[in-house]
Amino acid sequence: MHNKSGLTLIEVLIALAIIGIALTAVIKATSQNIRSTSYLETKTSAMWVGQQVINEARANLLKMGSSTDNQKLTTEMLGREWYWHVAQEETPNNRIKKITVKVFANEDEQESPVVTLESYVYHEE
């Protein structure tokens, strides 16, 4: 009998199956990482838009209405159009007003906002 070295067909198929499973796991992990990065980018940009709106309200650069008089405006940031509502509400202290900003990724009002920020502004009378 001759001693043959090499792999049998079964050994090659098992090796290919192991490599296929390993590569599938790597591809899945990479795609999840890409989705997470995109989600965090969207949240961060929306947070910046909301902070900008709050800072403009603090500096009296925005015309503020009541909570029923929602303003729907747009801001372009990082090459993307953001839609937001800002509302001002009364608090028990007449000098302090509550500001609520809701930032949306799309113009559709039915979807939930990407971020909702609240802040308080002190107005001297």
Protein Blocks (a to p, Z undefined) as FASTA:
>chain_A
ZZdedddfklmmmmmmmmmmmmmmmmmmmmmmmmmmmmmmmmmmmmmmmmmmmmmmmnop
accddfklccdddddeehiacdddddddddfblkbccddddddfbfblkbccfbdcdddd
dddZZ
